[in-house]
Amino acid sequence: MSEENKPFQLSDNSNISIPLRNLISMIAVTALSVWLYFGLTERLSMLEHNFALLEVEVEENDTWIDNWSPPKAVQDTISRVQDLEKITIILDKDIKYLKGMLNK
């Protein structure tokens, strides 16, 4: 059998020849890829954690806002201001009516 027709045989005595420059490049690319992968994974985990914390805080604030009611003094003031707005509207109508009566 010639060299070309020989079946490929692999054993623990097999030798592989590769230039040292290429081997170092492959190791560097592999190390860089692993470093980038774990860096991205860490960043994503941190962002997801921060998002979860913010979501809890927003929910707490929303609950506080829903349960909040103004103090009694503020509610009374709002009621009095609404009454004053009604009186002002009535007075404006009366003034317009009186001005109309004077202009006749």
C-alpha positions as CSV (number, residue, x, y, z in Angstrom):
1,M,0.0,0.0,0.0
2,S,1.2,3.5,-0.8
3,E,1.2,6.4,1.6
4,E,-1.9,7.9,0.0
5,N,-4.0,4.8,0.3
6,K,-3.2,4.1,3.9
7,P,-6.1,4.5,6.3
8,F,-5.8,7.3,8.8
9,Q,-4.7,5.9,12.1
10,L,-4.7,7.9,15.4
11,S,-2.9,6.7,18.5
12,D,-1.3,8.1,21.6
13,N,2.0,8.1,19.7
14,S,0.6,10.3,16.9
15,N,2.3,13.7,16.3
16,I,0.7,16.9,15.2
17,S,2.7,19.8,13.8
18,I,1.5,23.4,14.1
19,P,3.4,26.6,14.1
20,L,3.9,28.1,17.5
21,R,2.5,31.5,16.4
22,N,-0.8,29.9,15.3
23,L,-1.0,27.9,18.6
24,I,-0.5,31.1,20.6
25,S,-3.1,32.9,18.5
26,M,-5.7,30.1,19.0
27,I,-5.1,30.1,22.8
28,A,-5.4,33.9,22.9
29,V,-8.6,34.0,20.9
30,T,-10.1,31.3,23.1
31,A,-9.1,33.1,26.3
32,L,-10.5,36.4,24.9
33,S,-13.8,34.7,23.9
34,V,-14.2,33.1,27.3
35,W,-13.4,36.4,29.0
36,L,-16.0,38.3,26.9
37,Y,-18.6,35.7,27.4
38,F,-18.3,35.8,31.2
39,G,-18.1,39.6,31.2
40,L,-21.4,39.8,29.2
41,T,-23.1,37.2,31.4
42,E,-22.1,39.1,34.5
43,R,-23.3,42.4,33.1
44,L,-26.7,40.9,32.1
45,S,-27.1,39.4,35.5
46,M,-26.3,42.7,37.2
47,L,-28.8,44.6,35.0
48,E,-31.5,42.0,35.6
49,H,-30.9,42.3,39.4
50,N,-31.0,46.1,39.3
51,F,-34.2,46.0,37.3
52,A,-35.8,43.7,39.8
53,L,-34.8,46.0,42.7
54,L,-36.2,49.0,40.8
55,E,-39.4,47.1,40.0
56,V,-39.9,46.4,43.7
57,E,-39.3,50.1,44.6
58,V,-41.7,51.3,41.9
59,E,-44.4,48.9,43.2
60,E,-43.9,50.1,46.8
61,N,-44.2,53.7,45.6
62,D,-47.3,52.9,43.6
63,T,-49.0,51.2,46.6
64,W,-48.1,54.2,48.8
65,I,-49.6,56.6,46.3
66,D,-52.8,54.5,46.0
67,N,-53.2,54.3,49.7
68,W,-52.4,58.0,50.4
69,S,-55.1,60.5,51.2
70,P,-54.6,64.2,52.1
71,P,-54.9,65.3,55.7
72,K,-58.3,66.5,56.9
73,A,-57.2,70.1,56.9
74,V,-56.2,69.9,53.2
75,Q,-59.5,68.2,52.4
76,D,-61.3,71.1,54.1
77,T,-59.3,73.7,52.3
78,I,-60.1,72.0,48.9
79,S,-63.8,72.0,49.8
80,R,-63.7,75.7,50.7
81,V,-61.8,76.6,47.5
82,Q,-64.4,74.7,45.5
83,D,-67.2,76.6,47.3
84,L,-65.3,79.9,46.6
85,E,-65.1,79.0,42.9
86,K,-68.8,78.5,42.7
87,I,-69.5,81.8,44.5
88,T,-67.1,83.5,42.1
89,I,-68.9,82.2,39.1
90,I,-72.2,83.4,40.5
91,L,-70.8,86.8,41.2
92,D,-69.3,87.0,37.7
93,K,-72.8,86.3,36.3
94,D,-74.3,88.9,38.6
95,I,-71.8,91.5,37.5
96,K,-72.4,90.8,33.9
97,Y,-76.1,91.1,34.5
98,L,-75.8,94.4,36.3
99,K,-73.5,95.8,33.6
100,G,-76.1,94.8,31.1
101,M,-78.8,96.5,33.0
102,L,-76.7,99.8,33.3
103,N,-76.0,99.8,29.5
104,K,-79.7,99.7,28.6
